[in-house]
Amino acid sequence: MINFKEVKNPMPEQDPKVRARNFKEVASGYTPEQAVNEAMRCLKCRNKPCTKGCPVMVKIPEFVAKIAKGEFEAAYQIISETSALPRICGRVCPQENQCEGVCVRGLRGEPVSIGRLERFAADWHAEHVKEYDAASEVAESNGKKVAVVGAGPAGLTCAGDLANKGYEVTVFESLHKPGGVLAYGIPEFRLPKDIVAAEVGKLEEKGVTFVNNAIIGRAETVDELMDEGYEAVFVGTGAGLPSFMNIPGENLLGVCSANEYLTRINLMKGYLDEYDTPVPPGKKIAVVGGGNVAMDAARCAMRMGAEKVYIVYRRSMEEIPARREEIHHAIEEGIDFQLLRNPVKVIGDEEGHVTGIECVKMKLGEPDASGRRRPVEIEGSNYVLDVDCVIMAIGTKLNKLILDTTEELEANDRGGIGTDEGAATNREGIYAGGDAVTGAATVILAMGAGKTAAASIDEYLTGK
């Protein structure tokens, strides 16, 4: 094995032509030899910019040093000091914009592959540390009850941190399985669902109670939870309402949101023959959008048997917001990128089924409020893509249910739940974090918000 100084050690992956037709995980992970080799690329910087770039402040140089020495379990224990979901973060976090984005090794060549090493350490622990005393994971109860609304990454992190401090935590989840976007949004080939279930199981062993099919704001309100004896409530309900373009033809049969499409496949097992879950059976599919959700939907469509899948995005490849790794994998798997294109109409037949999508070509003008160059239509450049299914992946909106049903709870200027830097709302004892506050963001940022809220709740209840 060569110790590549300038480039990362490559991750073993399925062949693109094979994986494009199955839902098995794309990457198989580092071998111990590859992990040690990659860890040895770390420069052991004194100021540790990678740790500062991590939203949950994982001690990155410390765990990487342990891997370099072959002390894999010790590496996992260091990661677990601050990260509640290392097997998940190692797979889905945008490390290139966070820890790896500030890695000094990246100034000359490629940064250390921190995400892959985190995944390796967490997977090694899961495979080799089979037996342990579950009772040792349960902290002595302090007699205080906390409710967590939403079992996504923010809620799971908050629940875990509070359970470690002895709180009696109950997590209320609106769907039939915990996990939030980890369960319904991210496909099996990027994040196997048995990993999500295992992380939830660890929380249950720590004493966390999960109540599924419980829509807080409908079944009961946040105020009613507090009346039942919960001394604090954390709201981590995410931002799951789909957005549409409001163009002609969006009501045709064969148009759906990426949220619905991915939920039917991921949470309702629509990709397995033994599950009778209806999924739009398109053979030529256009996915509108350029984020990670769009990549997930397009790659799922290919695996569901589509003959042709397009990504339709109004900016260029330089502005596309999805992770580079996901774009690279999508291109390898045969996804056709229709860039600098914008849909203006969905076309249908007399029976109301989609037969095509009309697009207009774009060019980039001056930067807009986001700092990206604004796409401008090229007059007369309209054309039609022959498709029978259109999946809208242009973002999500905040669900106002908690705001509308919780007395005097204030919103922020983005329409989410208003909080201070410590995740406290204007209502005493009510905290919020993740996408429910910021709008759609990343898993690791939601986890960071959950950690912040747990610390604030502990401080509040300890003082109380």
FENUR-V558061 format. One record per residue. N is the residue number from 1. SS is DSSP state (2 for helix, 1 for strand, 0 for the rest). PHI is phi in whole degrees, -180 to 180 (* if undefined). BURIAL is 1 if it has 9 or more other ideal C-beta (glycine too) atoms within 8 Angstrom, else 0. Layout:
[[N & SS & PHI & BURIAL] [N & SS & PHI & BURIAL]]
This chain:
[[1 & 0 & * & 0] [2 & 0 & -86 & 0] [3 & 0 & -88 & 0] [4 & 0 & -65 & 1] [5 & 0 & -85 & 0] [6 & 0 & -95 & 0] [7 & 0 & -126 & 0] [8 & 0 & -68 & 1] [9 & 0 & -69 & 1] [10 & 0 & -65 & 0] [11 & 0 & -93 & 1] [12 & 0 & -60 & 0] [13 & 1 & -138 & 0] [14 & 0 & -65 & 1] [15 & 0 & -61 & 0] [16 & 2 & -56 & 1] [17 & 2 & -68 & 0] [18 & 2 & -80 & 0] [19 & 2 & -70 & 1] [20 & 0 & -65 & 1] [21 & 0 & -121 & 0] [22 & 0 & -140 & 1] [23 & 0 & -104 & 0] [24 & 0 & -71 & 0] [25 & 0 & -59 & 0] [26 & 0 & -62 & 1] [27 & 1 & -99 & 0] [28 & 0 & -96 & 0] [29 & 0 & 90 & 1] [30 & 0 & -68 & 1] [31 & 0 & -80 & 0] [32 & 2 & -55 & 1] [33 & 2 & -64 & 0] [34 & 2 & -65 & 1] [35 & 2 & -65 & 1] [36 & 2 & -61 & 1] [37 & 2 & -60 & 1] [38 & 2 & -70 & 1] [39 & 2 & -62 & 1] [40 & 0 & -70 & 0] [41 & 0 & -77 & 1] [42 & 0 & -64 & 1] [43 & 0 & -89 & 0] [44 & 0 & 56 & 0] [45 & 0 & -62 & 1] [46 & 0 & -69 & 0] [47 & 0 & -86 & 0] [48 & 0 & 50 & 1] [49 & 2 & -63 & 1] [50 & 2 & -64 & 1] [51 & 2 & -63 & 1] [52 & 2 & -65 & 1] [53 & 0 & -84 & 1] [54 & 0 & -95 & 1] [55 & 0 & -60 & 0] [56 & 0 & -111 & 1] [57 & 0 & 57 & 0] [58 & 0 & -63 & 1] [59 & 0 & -79 & 1] [60 & 2 & -67 & 1] [61 & 2 & -59 & 1] [62 & 2 & -67 & 0] [63 & 2 & -74 & 1] [64 & 2 & -65 & 1] [65 & 2 & -62 & 1] [66 & 2 & -66 & 1] [67 & 2 & -64 & 1] [68 & 2 & -58 & 1] [69 & 0 & -90 & 0] [70 & 0 & 83 & 0] [71 & 0 & -96 & 0] [72 & 2 & -71 & 1] [73 & 2 & -67 & 1] [74 & 2 & -62 & 0] [75 & 2 & -62 & 1] [76 & 2 & -61 & 1] [77 & 2 & -64 & 0] [78 & 2 & -66 & 1] [79 & 2 & -60 & 1] [80 & 2 & -69 & 1] [81 & 0 & -62 & 0] [82 & 0 & -125 & 1] [83 & 0 & -109 & 1] [84 & 0 & -83 & 1] [85 & 0 & -135 & 1] [86 & 2 & -66 & 1] [87 & 2 & -66 & 1] [88 & 2 & -80 & 1] [89 & 2 & -61 & 1] [90 & 2 & -63 & 1] [91 & 2 & -100 & 1] [92 & 2 & -117 & 1] [93 & 0 & -70 & 1] [94 & 0 & -81 & 0] [95 & 2 & -57 & 1] [96 & 2 & -62 & 1] [97 & 2 & -100 & 0] [98 & 0 & -128 & 1] [99 & 0 & -60 & 1] [100 & 2 & -71 & 1] [101 & 2 & -67 & 1] [102 & 2 & -115 & 1] [103 & 0 & -66 & 1] [104 & 2 & -64 & 0] [105 & 2 & -56 & 1] [106 & 2 & -70 & 1] [107 & 2 & -69 & 0] [108 & 0 & -131 & 0] [109 & 0 & 97 & 0] [110 & 0 & -97 & 0] [111 & 0 & -68 & 1] [112 & 0 & -61 & 1] [113 & 0 & -81 & 1] [114 & 2 & -64 & 1] [115 & 2 & -63 & 1] [116 & 2 & -66 & 1] [117 & 2 & -71 & 1] [118 & 2 & -62 & 1] [119 & 2 & -59 & 1] [120 & 2 & -59 & 1] [121 & 2 & -61 & 1] [122 & 2 & -69 & 1] [123 & 2 & -67 & 1] [124 & 2 & -62 & 1] [125 & 2 & -61 & 1] [126 & 2 & -62 & 1] [127 & 2 & -82 & 0] [128 & 2 & -103 & 0] [129 & 0 & -100 & 0] [130 & 0 & -84 & 0] [131 & 0 & -120 & 0] [132 & 0 & -156 & 0] [133 & 0 & -81 & 0] [134 & 2 & -59 & 0] [135 & 2 & -62 & 0] [136 & 2 & -69 & 0] [137 & 2 & -82 & 1] [138 & 0 & -95 & 1] [139 & 0 & -75 & 1] [140 & 0 & -65 & 0] [141 & 0 & -65 & 0] [142 & 0 & -97 & 0] [143 & 0 & 82 & 0] [144 & 0 & -105 & 1] [145 & 1 & -104 & 1] [146 & 1 & -130 & 1] [147 & 1 & -103 & 1] [148 & 1 & -118 & 1] [149 & 1 & -103 & 1] [150 & 0 & 108 & 1] [151 & 0 & -105 & 1] [152 & 0 & -88 & 1] [153 & 2 & -59 & 1] [154 & 2 & -68 & 1] [155 & 2 & -66 & 1] [156 & 2 & -63 & 1] [157 & 2 & -66 & 1] [158 & 2 & -61 & 1] [159 & 2 & -62 & 1] [160 & 2 & -64 & 1] [161 & 2 & -65 & 1] [162 & 2 & -70 & 1] [163 & 2 & -62 & 1] [164 & 2 & -64 & 0] [165 & 0 & -98 & 1] [166 & 0 & 95 & 1] [167 & 0 & -79 & 1] [168 & 1 & -88 & 1] [169 & 1 & -107 & 1] [170 & 1 & -119 & 1] [171 & 1 & -105 & 1] [172 & 1 & -103 & 1] [173 & 0 & -120 & 1] [174 & 0 & -74 & 1] [175 & 0 & -91 & 1] [176 & 0 & -86 & 0] [177 & 0 & -139 & 0] [178 & 0 & -72 & 1] [179 & 0 & 130 & 1] [180 & 0 & 58 & 1] [181 & 2 & -62 & 1] [182 & 2 & -65 & 1] [183 & 2 & -94 & 1] [184 & 2 & -101 & 1] [185 & 0 & -103 & 1] [186 & 0 & -91 & 1] [187 & 0 & -67 & 1] [188 & 0 & -57 & 1] [189 & 0 & -74 & 1] [190 & 0 & -104 & 1] [191 & 0 & -144 & 1] [192 & 0 & -56 & 0] [193 & 2 & -72 & 1] [194 & 2 & -69 & 0] [195 & 2 & -70 & 1] [196 & 2 & -62 & 1] [197 & 2 & -61 & 1] [198 & 2 & -67 & 1] [199 & 2 & -67 & 1] [200 & 2 & -64 & 1] [201 & 2 & -61 & 0] [202 & 2 & -62 & 1] [203 & 2 & -67 & 1] [204 & 2 & -63 & 1] [205 & 2 & -67 & 1] [206 & 0 & -82 & 1] [207 & 0 & 106 & 1] [208 & 0 & -73 & 1] [209 & 1 & -101 & 1] [210 & 1 & -111 & 1] [211 & 1 & -118 & 1] [212 & 0 & -90 & 1] [213 & 0 & 56 & 0] [214 & 0 & -120 & 1] [215 & 0 & -93 & 0] [216 & 1 & -72 & 1] [217 & 0 & 110 & 1] [218 & 0 & -121 & 0] [219 & 0 & -62 & 0] [220 & 1 & -158 & 0] [221 & 0 & -98 & 1] [222 & 2 & -60 & 1] [223 & 2 & -63 & 0] [224 & 2 & -69 & 0] [225 & 2 & -60 & 1] [226 & 2 & -68 & 1] [227 & 2 & -66 & 0] [228 & 0 & -82 & 0] [229 & 0 & 113 & 0] [230 & 0 & -75 & 1] [231 & 0 & -84 & 1] [232 & 1 & -153 & 1] [233 & 1 & -133 & 1] [234 & 1 & -108 & 1] [235 & 1 & -105 & 1] [236 & 0 & -132 & 1] [237 & 0 & -86 & 1] [238 & 0 & 74 & 1] [239 & 0 & -134 & 1] [240 & 0 & -107 & 1] [241 & 1 & -84 & 0] [242 & 1 & -70 & 1] [243 & 0 & -108 & 1] [244 & 0 & -128 & 0] [245 & 0 & -87 & 1] [246 & 0 & 60 & 0] [247 & 0 & -106 & 1] [248 & 1 & -57 & 0] [249 & 0 & 93 & 1] [250 & 0 & -70 & 1] [251 & 0 & -93 & 0] [252 & 0 & -72 & 1] [253 & 1 & -69 & 0] [254 & 0 & 113 & 1] [255 & 1 & -105 & 1] [256 & 1 & -148 & 1] [257 & 1 & -85 & 1] [258 & 2 & -63 & 1] [259 & 2 & -57 & 1] [260 & 2 & -66 & 1] [261 & 2 & -61 & 1] [262 & 2 & -70 & 1] [263 & 2 & -64 & 1] [264 & 2 & -63 & 1] [265 & 2 & -81 & 1] [266 & 2 & -80 & 1] [267 & 0 & -84 & 1] [268 & 0 & -100 & 1] [269 & 0 & 56 & 1] [270 & 0 & -65 & 1] [271 & 0 & -88 & 1] [272 & 0 & -103 & 0] [273 & 0 & -62 & 0] [274 & 0 & -76 & 0] [275 & 0 & -106 & 0] [276 & 0 & -89 & 0] [277 & 0 & -102 & 1] [278 & 0 & -69 & 0] [279 & 0 & -130 & 1] [280 & 0 & -49 & 0] [281 & 0 & -90 & 0] [282 & 0 & -66 & 1] [283 & 0 & -102 & 1] [284 & 1 & -127 & 1] [285 & 1 & -123 & 1] [286 & 1 & -108 & 1] [287 & 1 & -107 & 1] [288 & 1 & -96 & 1] [289 & 0 & 137 & 1] [290 & 0 & -135 & 1] [291 & 0 & -91 & 1] [292 & 2 & -61 & 1] [293 & 2 & -65 & 1] [294 & 2 & -63 & 1] [295 & 2 & -63 & 1] [296 & 2 & -61 & 1] [297 & 2 & -65 & 1] [298 & 2 & -64 & 1] [299 & 2 & -71 & 1] [300 & 2 & -66 & 1] [301 & 2 & -60 & 1] [302 & 2 & -62 & 1] [303 & 2 & -72 & 1] [304 & 0 & -82 & 1] [305 & 0 & 109 & 0] [306 & 0 & -64 & 1] [307 & 0 & -83 & 0] [308 & 1 & -146 & 1] [309 & 1 & -130 & 1] [310 & 1 & -110 & 1] [311 & 1 & -102 & 1] [312 & 1 & -108 & 1] [313 & 1 & -138 & 1] [314 & 0 & -82 & 1] [315 & 0 & -113 & 1] [316 & 0 & -91 & 0] [317 & 0 & -62 & 0] [318 & 0 & -67 & 0] [319 & 0 & -97 & 1] [320 & 0 & -62 & 1] [321 & 0 & -84 & 0] [322 & 0 & -66 & 1] [323 & 0 & -61 & 1] [324 & 2 & -57 & 0] [325 & 2 & -61 & 0] [326 & 2 & -69 & 1] [327 & 2 & -63 & 1] [328 & 2 & -59 & 0] [329 & 2 & -65 & 1] [330 & 2 & -63 & 1] [331 & 2 & -64 & 0] [332 & 2 & -58 & 0] [333 & 0 & -86 & 1] [334 & 0 & 97 & 0] [335 & 0 & -69 & 1] [336 & 1 & -93 & 0] [337 & 1 & -89 & 1] [338 & 1 & -97 & 1] [339 & 1 & -92 & 1] [340 & 0 & 54 & 1] [341 & 1 & -135 & 1] [342 & 1 & -137 & 1] [343 & 1 & -67 & 1] [344 & 1 & -123 & 0] [345 & 1 & -166 & 1] [346 & 1 & -99 & 1] [347 & 1 & -103 & 1] [348 & 1 & -137 & 1] [349 & 0 & -93 & 0] [350 & 0 & -66 & 0] [351 & 0 & -89 & 0] [352 & 0 & 88 & 0] [353 & 1 & -99 & 1] [354 & 1 & -65 & 1] [355 & 1 & -124 & 1] [356 & 1 & -178 & 1] [357 & 1 & -135 & 1] [358 & 1 & -86 & 1] [359 & 1 & -122 & 1] [360 & 1 & -122 & 1] [361 & 1 & -76 & 1] [362 & 1 & -125 & 1] [363 & 1 & -134 & 0] [364 & 1 & -91 & 1] [365 & 1 & -104 & 0] [366 & 1 & -75 & 0] [367 & 1 & -60 & 0] [368 & 0 & -97 & 0] [369 & 0 & -63 & 0] [370 & 0 & -80 & 0] [371 & 0 & 93 & 0] [372 & 0 & -92 & 0] [373 & 1 & -64 & 1] [374 & 1 & -77 & 1] [375 & 1 & -74 & 1] [376 & 1 & -124 & 0] [377 & 1 & -65 & 1] [378 & 0 & -97 & 1] [379 & 0 & -60 & 0] [380 & 0 & 80 & 0] [381 & 0 & -100 & 0] [382 & 0 & -63 & 1] [383 & 1 & -152 & 0] [384 & 1 & -120 & 1] [385 & 1 & -92 & 1] [386 & 0 & -80 & 0] [387 & 0 & -137 & 1] [388 & 0 & -119 & 1] [389 & 1 & -154 & 1] [390 & 1 & -128 & 1] [391 & 1 & -113 & 1] [392 & 1 & -89 & 1] [393 & 0 & -128 & 1] [394 & 0 & -109 & 0] [395 & 0 & 112 & 0] [396 & 1 & -128 & 1] [397 & 1 & -115 & 1] [398 & 0 & -75 & 1] [399 & 0 & -84 & 1] [400 & 0 & -91 & 0] [401 & 2 & -58 & 1] [402 & 2 & -66 & 1] [403 & 2 & -62 & 1] [404 & 2 & -75 & 0] [405 & 2 & -114 & 1] [406 & 0 & -111 & 1] [407 & 0 & -58 & 0] [408 & 0 & 63 & 0] [409 & 0 & -73 & 1] [410 & 0 & -95 & 0] [411 & 1 & -96 & 0] [412 & 0 & -97 & 1] [413 & 0 & -72 & 0] [414 & 0 & -95 & 0] [415 & 0 & 91 & 1] [416 & 0 & -88 & 1] [417 & 1 & -73 & 1] [418 & 0 & -77 & 1] [419 & 0 & -140 & 1] [420 & 0 & -92 & 0] [421 & 0 & -65 & 0] [422 & 0 & -95 & 1] [423 & 0 & 74 & 1] [424 & 1 & -82 & 1] [425 & 0 & -86 & 1] [426 & 0 & -73 & 0] [427 & 0 & -94 & 1] [428 & 0 & -59 & 0] [429 & 0 & 85 & 1] [430 & 1 & -110 & 1] [431 & 1 & -125 & 1] [432 & 1 & -152 & 1] [433 & 0 & -171 & 1] [434 & 0 & 80 & 1] [435 & 2 & -63 & 1] [436 & 2 & -64 & 1] [437 & 2 & -104 & 1] [438 & 2 & -93 & 1] [439 & 0 & 87 & 1] [440 & 0 & -58 & 0] [441 & 0 & -143 & 0] [442 & 0 & -103 & 0] [443 & 2 & -59 & 1] [444 & 2 & -68 & 1] [445 & 2 & -68 & 1] [446 & 2 & -65 & 1] [447 & 2 & -62 & 1] [448 & 2 & -60 & 1] [449 & 2 & -65 & 1] [450 & 2 & -65 & 1] [451 & 2 & -65 & 1] [452 & 2 & -60 & 1] [453 & 2 & -64 & 1] [454 & 2 & -61 & 1] [455 & 2 & -65 & 1] [456 & 2 & -69 & 1] [457 & 2 & -63 & 1] [458 & 2 & -62 & 1] [459 & 2 & -62 & 1] [460 & 2 & -64 & 1] [461 & 2 & -74 & 1] [462 & 2 & -65 & 0] [463 & 2 & -68 & 0] [464 & 0 & -65 & 0]]
